[in-house]
Amino acid sequence: MAVRNDKGGMLFAAPALMLLGLSIVLPFLWALILTLTSQRMLTPNPTEFVGLENYSRLLSISAREIPQLRGPDGEIVRDGNGDVRYGRLRPLLRADASTRAFQVLTEVQFGQKRYAVLVKDLVFWRALTNTFYFVVLVLPLQIGAALGLALLVNSPLKGRTTFRTCFFAPVVTSMVVVSIVWSFLYNENSGVINQILGAISGGGVAAINWLGDESLSMPAIAIMSAWQGAGLQMLIILAGLQSIDQQLYEAARLDGANAWQQFRFVTWPGLRNTMVFVVITTTIAAFSLFAQVDVMTQGGPNDATATLIYHAIRSGFREQDVAYGASVAVVYFVLVLGVALVQRRLTATADERRGARQ
């Protein structure tokens, strides 16, 4: 009968727990304390306790109805198409002390009424939206590419080792270097991508400003990020593929299963745990987008590529508002933790759910 030795286990784990506490737990607690102050880098003013003021500035959101224009007779003014015309909102916000610090994030229409969504930190909410947008873009691109590459290098092809090395090379290359190279590739005037598109179309496709167009800059960064990171997920998925019992494939072939049916009923169920791990780790990595933005677009154009991490670092170091930057970082941590827990809950098996309830 085995005897548990909890003291021995804790003794062996103590060095790792100590390093974990010094490198992660203590810095996070210190950042949490900073969020409750007015700490700045270079300022003659002493640091003061401000409570939740930083979080109020960061997360405040409100709504205000935009008034409809009315004529001298009280009738609603309409344009040439018969649509209702609305007045200017900015003078109303400035006249009201409670909304003077707010900016318009977006406008929404409900019937004949139009409302403006107001926030105090416009860049934060744009960065939050951009971060989720990047995650939605890069997840299917990167995981899909990784799965395809893993299936390719797992097949009996000559030179598989060379292929694995080539596909994994971007992963071990510095992200800064990769971002600089792709900035040249995306260049509007001399970039290779535009030259290839122009050559294929016979000059019919005009030069595209990949990093200067608000609608294209984030998809361009997502494509580059998926290319750079797919090699790591490829190796993880490849390990999962090689752990599947080959007898299952033999049995499927004997039953007359084609390649797609083998993938659907043998490969995919066998990769379930591997894919759960890949999805969660890729999601966490996608939320931490920073280097690509810092090198390629600096958050532009018009904050179209600003992300939570970029906003936190820009606020804390470049604008020297350490307390506010720490507040953004804490919100980012809570957000990523929540998304990871939700993902894990959604991907848990029935047996894992029963075990958790017990």
Secondary structure, DSSP 4 states (H G I P E B T S, - for coil): -----HHHHHHHHHHHHHHHIIIIIHHHHHHHHHTTB---SS-SSPP-B-TTHHHHHHH-EEEEEEPBPB-TTSPBPB-TTSPBPB--SHHHHHHSTTTTT-EEEEEEEETTEEEEEEES-HHHHHHHHHHHHHHHHHHHHHHHHHHHHHHHHHSS-TTHHHHHHHHHGGGGS-HHHHHHHHHHHT-TTT-HHHHHHHHHTTT-SPPP-TTTSTTTHHHHHHHHHHHHHHHHHHHHHHHHHHTS-HHHHHHHHHTT--HHHHIIIIIHHHTHHHHHHHHHHHHHHHHT--HHHHHHTTT-STTSS--HHHHHHIIIIIS--HHHHHHHHHHHHHHHHHHHHHHHHHH--HHHHHHHH-
